[in-house]
Structures are given as structure tokens and as C-alpha cells.
């Protein structure tokens, strides 16, 4: 059997009225960073903590029932995984927006503006998110956060002269949160860097260096994971969405394998990789995407099992984990549960 995990986001229950970029009419790319998370939380009144706890329990129960070995907190409290974290950093002005192109020019958006040096402000805010999820789980829960390159790419920089320096300061701020999580008892910590696949040259110039900076000084028992996805579409079943070029994985994988990263997550379900990619990974575990997160069709157990067996021709069994390609927010609860169930059945019955 292979271990299974999720990547990050899980569909929010309908009774949880916090903002969610997956539920926007025009898709995740139309997220408005000025929309107040705090206002939505306040509108829930005195019952906010109870509602969030109920939603967290549902998300954790769904993953447990499917058979997930390493669940995530589902990002239940986040409007999106990037700006939720940025709201807890100093130096980013959410009231001052600047228009920028994102993800290789696939769309433009009004973004918060970096006006001062980035610093950690509310260190430990993810600890409470993790503790809530862990209180509803029987297995160690993984927590996620955006990486330095992704934070830099999703905010408008009007302060730093060099993005490497911006990334280094973001990495130092993230490092404080990582240490707080490790001290609290969180073992699985994942940094999401979808921009690596969009900008592989930049990832090699300084992205991997700043990624390692995020985990600097972390105890050896912490599982240091990074997720390298190729991008979300704006809706389910859109086949022509301009995702990042899969060849980027080949450009970056050697540097990741030589870094401090213990496990790297890659997409394979939306579009299959050339599996000789896995031959290049000699030290790092691979979290292998085997169910698509933007297709309503549910992959069968036999299909998933077949692809996992093909992957095992290129990598040792103890270094392969099964997962969805990315977060499950677009799928809704019914499809998410069906896909996770089949994935776990396939991984445990090879």
C-alpha cells in the first residue's frame, strides 16, 4: 500500500459564510483582496468559533472516511491560501491596490501593494488553525502556507529593488511561522510554490534558495514538503485553461532533489508527465497527483491503480505517495469525497 495525502484546500461547507475564492462567479482569478475576511467573521457573531469548529470537524471527518493518511486542515478559515497569510505580515497594504498581470499573463488583477519591508507580525496564527484541525483528527495533520516566490508574484511590489530580496524577507517571515508550528507539535508543513512551474529559471536562480530559507533551522523530525502545481482553471471541466508547461518539472526537479525538501508534490492527473521524471528523484519523496481537481469526472479505482503502478516502475515504493493534483475547492464536497475514496482504495490495494 502507498500512503495518501491531500494538498490543501477542501470545499467549505455551505453554512460557513467566510469568503472563498473557489465560489466566485468568475472563478478563483476574480478574487477581490479588499473583501474583508474580518467583516465576514464578525457577521457570524458569537457563533463564529462554533461554526468554524463544526466545519473543521466535517472536513477532517471526510478525509478520515476516505482513508487519507496525512490530512490537511482544508484551509477552512482562509479566503485564499495566499492573501490569508499576507494579512498576517507587515509591509503589505490591502487598502492600496495595484493592477498586475499574473501567472504568466493568463489574467490581470488588482493586488495588495508592498510598501514597506516584509516582516512577520502575528506569529503563530497558523498554529491555532492547525490545533483546531488536529483536535478533530486521529492522524497528524499537515498545514500549508504560500512560498516566497508565490507571495511576491501575487502582490504588487513597490518597495524592493530586487525580487530575490523580497523573497528572502518573505522566507524569513514564513520561517518564524514554521518554527511556531514545529514547537506546537505540527510535523507536516507544506510550502506551496505554483510560481516555480511558471518561472523555472527564477526558481533556479533564487527560488529554491529562499524555499530552503523558509525551513532554516527546523528540527529533523519535521517533514518539509513543497507543492509545485501548474495552476487552477476558472471553472470545472475547462480543458483549454493555460496551465504552466510541464517541462518546468524537468528543469527544477534536480535542484529540489538536492535541497532540504523531504517531499515534493507534482500534478499528473490533469495531464500525464513523462515518468522518466521520477527516475531523476533519488532522495526526495514524491506526492503524485492521481486525481484531477478541475474535472467533474470521477477517476475509477482501476485507472488510478494503473497509473500508480506505472509510477512505481520509476521510483521506490516507500518514496511515492498518492494525492490529488492540487486543492479540491472547485469540486464541491460530493465529488471530492468520491475522488478521495477511489484514490485511497487504489493506493491501498496495489
N, C-alpha and C positions, 0 to 999 in steps of 0.2 A: 504494500500500500504506500501511497505518497501522502505527505501532509498537504493540507489545503489552507488557504487563507483568502481574505478579501483585501481590497486595495485601499478603500477609503470611504467614500460616500455611500449611504444606503437611503432608499426613499423615506422621506419624512412622513409620519402618519398625518392624516388629514386634520386631526384635531390639534396638531402643533402648528400654530399660526406664525411662526418665525419666518423671515424671508428665506427664500430658497431659489437659487439661480436656475435649478433644473425645471422649475414650474413656471418660468416666464413664458409669455405667449410667443415671443420670437426666439426662444432658446437661450442657452447659457450666455451667449455672447452679448446679449442685450442687458446684462445686469447693470443696475444703477448703484454705484458705490455710495451715493449720498443717501440712499434709503436707510433709515435709521433702524439698526438692529435693536438699539436700546429702547426706541419708541415701541417697537413691536413687543418687546419683552415686557415693558411697563403696561401695555394694553392688556396683557394677560392677567394683570393684577396679582393678588395674593396667592393665586393658584399656580403661578408660573413654575415654581420649583416642582410641584406635584405633577404638572402636565409634562414637563421635560423628563422627569424621572420615569413616568409611565411610558413615554416614547422611547427612552433609552432601554427600558426593560423589553419592549416589543422588538426593537432592533436586535438586541442581544439574543432574545429567545428565538427569533427567526434564524439567525446564524447557527445557533446551537442545534435546532431541529434539523437543519440541513446537513449538519455534520462537520461544520467548519472547525478546524483545529486551532487556527490563530485568527480570532475575530478582530474587527476594528470597532471603534466606538460609533461608527456610522456617520460621524460628523454631524450629529443630531442638532447641536446648538449653532451650527455655522450657516451663514447666508451663502458663503462660498469659502473654499478652503484657503484662498489667498488673502482676501481682504479681512476676513475674520481675524487672522493672525496680525495683519498690518495695523489693525485698530489698537493693538496692544504694544505697538512700537512708537517711540517718539521720533519726530522728524518728518512725518508724513501728514500732510494737510488734506483732510477729507472734505473740507469746505471749499477748497480751491481746486477746480478740475481743469485738466488739460487734455486736448484731443490727441490721441496717438494711434498709430496702426499697430496691430498685434498679430502674433502667431504667423509671422512671415507675410503680413499684408492680407490675411484672409478676412479681417474685419477691422473697423476702427471703433474707438470708444472714448468716452470721457473718463479720465483716470484721476485718482488722487495724486497730488503733487508732492514730490520730495523737496522740501525747502530747507532742511537742516540735516545735520549728521544723524544717521540712524543709530538709535540706541534702544536696548531693551527697556521697557517701562514696567509692565505688570508681570514680572517674572513669576511663573508658577500657575498662570491662568489655565494652561492645558492640564495641569495636574488634577484640578477639580473635575475636568471633563473625563479624564481617564479614570479617576476614582469612582465616578458615577457609573460608568460603563462596567468597570471591574466588579462593582458591587452586585451586578446582575449577571455575572458570567462565572462559569466554573473553570475556564481556561484563561491563561494570560492574554490580556487584550493589547492589541497594537494601537498606538497613537500616531497620527500623521501631522506633518507640517510642510509648508511650501519651502522650496530651496532658494538659495541666494539668487541664482540667475532668473528664476521664475518671479520672485518678488521684484527684482529690478525691471523685468520686462512688462510687468503688469501695473506699474506706477510710472508717472511722468517725472523723470529726473531733471530737476532744475538747480541742483546743488553740486553734485560731484562732477569733476572733470573727467574721470576715468571710471567706467563701469566696473572694472576689477576692484577698485577701492570701495565702490558702493557695495559690491557683493561681499567683500571682506567684512565690512561693518555689519551687514545683514547676517552673515555667518556667525559673527561674534555674539550678536543678539540671540540668534537661534541656539547657539551653544549654551547660553545660560538657561534657556528653557529645557534643553536636553538634559543638562545636569540636574535640574529640579525634578524632572520626570524620573531619572535614574535613582535619585535619592529617595523618591516616594515609593519606588518599587516597580516601576514600569520597565519591562525587559525588552519589548519590541518597539523600536522607534523608527519611523519611516519618513524620509525626506522626499518630497515629490518634485521632480525636475523635468516637466514636459518640454521645457525650452531647450534642453540638451539635444533632443531629436530635431528641433528646428534650426539650431545653431551649433552643429557639431564642432566646427572649427573653434568657436569661442569656448565651448565646453572643454576642449583640449588645452586651449591657451591658459585659462584660469578657472573654469567652472569646476573641474574635478578637485583642484586645489582648495577652492572655497568650500566645496562639499565636505572635504576631509576636515576643514576648519570647524564645520558645524559639530563634528563628533570629537573634536580635540579633547583629550584627557578623560574620555568616557571609560568607565570600568569595562574590563574584558568580557564580562558576562552579558553585557547589553548587545542585543542583535541589531546591528546597524544596517538598515535597509534603505535602498533608494528605488524610486519608481520613475521609469522613463517611458511615458506614454507618447502617443503621436497626435493627440487632440480629440476633443469632443465634436460631434456634429451638432447642429441646432435643433434636431428633432430625430425621432426614431425612423429607421428604415430609409434614411437618405444615403444613397450609395455613392454620390458624387462629391461628398464633402472632401475638401483639400487637406488631407492629413499629412503629417510630416513624412518625408521619404524614409522608407525602412532601411535604406543603405546606411543611414546615420548610425544604426546599431553596430554595424561592422566597423565604422570609424572610431567609435567610442569604447567598444567593449573591452579592448586590451587595457586601456587606462583604468577602467572600472575594476577589472580583474586584479590589477596590481595595486589598487588603492586599499584603504582600510575598510571598505564596504564589505559586509558579510553576505548580503543577498541583494540581487538586482531584479527588479520586476520589468518584464517586457511584454508587449502585445504580440499575440499570434493569431487570435481568433478572427478578427476583422479581416486580416489579410495575412496569409501564412508567410513565415520567414523561410529563407534558405537555412535549413537546420545545421549546416556546417558552422553557422554562427556559434552554436553550442560547443563545438569542438574547441573553440578558442577560449572557453571559460574553464580554467584549470583550478581555480582556488575558491571562487565565489558560488554561492547557491543561486539558482535561477528560479524566480517566481514566474511561471509560464502561463500567459493568458490563454485560456482554452474555451471561454465563452464570451461572445460579443456583447458589449454593453449598450449598443445603439441599434440592435436588430431585434425585432419582436419574435422572430422565430426561435423556439427553444431547441438547442442542440440536444441530440439524443445521447444516452449513455454510451452507446457503441461508437458514435462519432468522436466523442471526447476521449474515450479509452484508446481508440486507434491513434489519435494524434499524440497522446501521451506516450504510447509505445514507440511511435516514430521518434519522439524526442529522446527516449531512453537509449536509442541507438547511438546517441551523440554525447550523453552526459551520464554520470553515475547516478544511480537511483537515490542515494542519500543527499544529493545536491539539487534535486528537482522538486519543486512544489507546484501545485495546481492552483489557479486563481482566475477570476475574471480579468479581462483586459484592463479595466480601469474601474472607477466608481460606478455604482449601479443606479444613480439618481434618476436617469432618464427612463428606466424600465418600469417603474412602479413596483409595488410590493408583490403582486401576483407573479409577474414574470421573473422578478428577482428570486423569489423563493423556488420557482420551478427550475431555473437555471442552476442555482446553487445546489439544489438537491441532486440533479443529474451529474453535476461536476463531482460532487463528493462520492456518489455511487461509483463513478468511473475511476476515480483516484484510489478508492479503497478496494477495488476488485479488478486489478490489472491482470 
